[in-house]
């Protein structure tokens, strides 16, 4: 059954929760930091559930996930086909939604410059190909990327908070976040403390997100759940709502360092949590599946699931991103094939 993926002409800009009740960071600067941060956390929770209550109690009330139903729905949506015109539009959108990523210990300034050039102009021979949304890199390379991308629309996203494990001191997480933003990062991809979450210490996870959001000082905050370590769909849904209630601008599946990374069933669970959170609060939160998405066919399947779950409002790079290192070349080859009827040799495109 063909799916009509119509382009989105406008982006919905909902008020942030901190604009409604006041930023926790404002209180932090006025008094005792720890007490103010916890007060801010409690206020955010109350704003979501509508009445005072323990954080654990709020999350315990989050409905369970029908795993069989999730998998069956994904299987049905994977069988959807789209028309050629919609396919070309979807491939173009996938590029504009992409966070082109390199997160390796052997990353160099030279590699980041090359990645930045490719992010800005993915196919130098075809000016109709758009730039990607952002590049995602380690904090030490942010300044180089920012300089290379000056004058472009490409954002610089930096991982922070002890990526990829998140197992470090809060002070270091906040300092790393502040330094990345000072170097020019437009977006921060933080990781949650999965150990604390799995122990049921939701307050620690919540307060860290609130504190990192304050340290990011206006940079967009994407909160990485590392769903491959959360064990169940119920935990994925609970962590999604926890992150959104704490002020995340976007929730992200994975670091790409743990298997499994992004999967369609996990993405569906997170998208449904975003839908339900929006219905309850009116607040719009984005989504970023990351890790393991390598082909244009997979990218289109993710877009179909996105469209069928959240509708056209979310079909924009402001609200949906692909975190990927090897997806771009396959999408470029697929676009060339759709236009010419034949595949281009992979060697024609530069390596990511």
N, C-alpha and C positions, 0 to 999 in steps of 0.2 A: 504494500500500500504506500503510494508516494506521500512524502511529507513536504509541505510547503514551508520552507524556512525563510520567511520574509525578512528583509533587512530592517533594523531598528533605526529610526530617524532621530530619536531623542533619548537622553539618559535621565532616569528618575533620580532626583537628588533629595533624599529624605533627610530630615534633621537627625544628627547624631544624638545618642542618648545623653552624652555629657552636655550637649547644648540645652537639653530639657531640664536636667537636674543640677548642672554645674559640674565642672571637671574635678575629679579627685586630685589632680595635680595642683589645683588652686589651693586646696586645703593643705596639701603637703607643704607648700612653701610658707604657709601661715603658721604652722604649729609643728607639733611632733610628727615626723614623717610616717613612722610606722602606724601610729594610732589613726592618723588622718587617712592613710591608704586603706586601712581596714574599714574605716567609716565610709569611705567612698565606695568600697566593695559592697558593703551592706546596702548602701543606697541604690546601687545599680541592681542588686538582686531584688530589692523591694519594688523598684520601678518596673521590673519585668513580671514578677508574680502578683503584684498588686497589693501585697500586705507583708508585714515583717515575718521573717521565718529563717530558720537555719539553712545554710547553703546546701548541706547534705539532704535535708528534707525536700528542698526544691528539686534537686536532681533525682531523688528517689521517686518523685512523682512523674518524672519523664516517662512516657509510655514505652513499653517494650517494642522491639522490632520483629516483625514476622519475616524471618529469614527465608522461608520457602517462598513467600509472596514477593520479596525483593528479587530473588534470583529468577523467578518466573517472569516478572515484569521486565527485567533486563533482557532475558532471552527473547521476549516478544519484540522489544524495541530494537534489538540488534538485527532483526529480520526486515526492518523497514528499509525501503529504497527511496531515493530522491531523484528528481529529474535532473538532466544534465545542467540546465541553467542554475538550478538551486545548488547543484554540486559545486560548480565553479564559484558561486557566491560563498558557499560554506568553506571551501578551501581558502579563499581570500580572507574570510573572517578568522579562520584558524591561525593564519599567519599574524593577523593584527592582534590576536589574543595571546600570542606566544611570549613566554618569558624564556628567552634563549639562555641556556644555563651552562656554566662550567664551575664545578665545585670539587676540584682535585688538589691534592697536596703539591702536585707539580705545576700548578698554574703559575704563569709569569705575566709581567706587565705586557710583554709582546703578544702573548696569547689573548689577553683580555682586549688589547687594541684591535687585534684581528677579528675577534668575536663582535666587538662594537661596530666595526665597519660592516660586517655581514648583517648585523641586526638593523643597521640603518638602511642598507641597500642589499637585500637578500640575493637578488639576481641583477648584477650590474648591466646585463644585456637587455633587461626588460624593465623599463621605468614604471610600468603599470603594477608591478608587484609592490605591495605596501611594506613599510617598516614593521618590525615586530613591536610588541607593547613595551618590552623591557628586556634588559639582560640581568641575570641573577648571579652574583659573584660573592666572594669573600670580602670582608670589610677592608682589607689592606690594599685592594685593587680599585676601590670606589673612585678615588681621585683621578686615576688614569682613565677609567671608563667615562667619568663625567667630562673630562677634557676632550676625549675623542668624540663624544656624542654631542658636544656643544652645538646648539642651533637645530638639533633634530627633535622629533617628538618622542624618541625612545627614552624611557625611564631607566633609572639605575636602582635595582633592588639588591639589598645586601642581607645575607643571612647573619644572624646574631644570636646572642644568649647561649653561647656554648654549643653551637651547631657542630655535629648533629645530635649529640646525646642530651644536651641540656643539663648535664650533671656538673654544675659548677656553682659558685657562690652568687647570690643575687646581686651583690655589689658589682661583681665582674660583668654580669649580664647587662646591668644598667649602664656601666661604663662603656662596654663594647657597643651597645646601641647608640649612646650619645656620640661616641667617636665616629661611628659609621655615618650618622646624620650630619655631623660636623664636616665630614669629608665630602658630603654632597649627596648621600643616598636619598632618593625620593620615596623609597619603600623599604620596610624592614620585614623580613621573614623570620619570625621567632619560633623556637621549639618549646613545647610544654615539657614539664617534668613528668614523664610518664610513670616513674616510680611512685611519686607522690599521688598521682591520679589513681593508679591501680591499688594503692593502699587506702583509698577513700579520703585522702587529705585534700579535698577539693578546695578548701580555703587557701592553701598555699599556692595551688595552680592559679586560682582566680586572682589572688593578690599580685602574683608575679605578672600576669597579663596587664592588670591595671597599671602597675609600676612601669612596665616596659612601654606601654602606650604613652605614658607621661614623658618618659625619657626620649621617646621618638619625636616629640615636639612637632606634631603635625604631619610627619611622614606617615604614609599609609601603612597600617599594621596588618600583616598576614600571619595568622597563627597556625603553625604546623602541628597536627595531632599525632603524626607517625602512626597511622592506623594499623600498620602491620604488627605493632606491638600492643595494640589495645584489645586484641583477642576476640571480642564479640561485637556484633552490630549494635547491641544495646550500649556498650561502652562508647562506640563511635558516635552514636546519637547524643549520649550524655555529655561527652567531651565537646561536641559541636555546640550544644546549647550553653555549656559553661563558658566557652570562648566568646560566643556572641554576647552573652550577658555581661561579660567583663569588658566589652568594648571593641572586640576585633572588627576591623573593617572587612576582612575576608578570612575564610578558614581554608586550610590547605591539607591535603591528604598526608603528604610524606616528605621526607628529606631526600628520597632517592637512594639512601644508603642502607635501607632495610627492605627485605623481601617478605611478603609482597608489598609493593608500593601502591600506586593508584590502580584501582580496579573499578569497573562499572558498577558492581553492586555497592561497594563502599561509597562511591560518588553519589549514587542514588540516595542512600541513607542520609548523607550530608545535605544534599539538595532538598530533601523532604524536611530536614530539620530547619533549613533556612526558610523554606516556605511557611512552616508552622510558626517560626519565630516572627516572621514578618506579619503574619495574620494577627498575632497576639500583640505585637508592639508597634507595628507600622514602620519598623526600622529595616532598611535594605542592607543586606550583607552579601559580599561576594564569595566566590568559590574558586579554588585552584587545585585541580588534580595534578600531581607531579610524580614523575618516575615511571618508566616502563611504557610510556605512550610513544610509539615509534613510527606508526604508519598513518597515512591520510585516512584510510578506512576506519581505523580506531578513532581518530580525531572526530570524524563525522558522526560516529556512533555516540561519542560523548555529547556532541552538539544536539543530537536527536533527543537524548535523555534530558539534557538541559531544557530544551524547548518544551518537551512534553511535561516536565515537572514544574518549571517556573515561568514558562511563557516567554514572549518576545522581549519583555522589559529587561531580562537578564542576558540577552544576546548581544553583549557589548564588551569590549576589552576592559571597561571600568569595573565590570562585575563578574567576569569569568576569564580565567587565564589557564593556559597549558604550561606547566613546567616541563621543559624538554631540552635535550641536548642533541638528539638525532632526528627529531620529527621534521624539522624544517626542510631538509633536502628531499625527503620523500614527498612532502606536499608540493614542493617546486616541480618535481618530476611528474606528479600526477596532474598538475595544472598544465604543464607542457603537453602531456598525453591527451588531455581533454581538448586542448586547442588544436593540436596537429594530427591526432590520431595515432601517434607513435610515442614510445618512451624515449627520453633523452638518456644518453649514457651517464651513469652516476658520476663518472670522473669529470663531467662537465661542470659540476657544482663544487665549490670549495668545501673542504671538510669543516664540520662544526667544531 
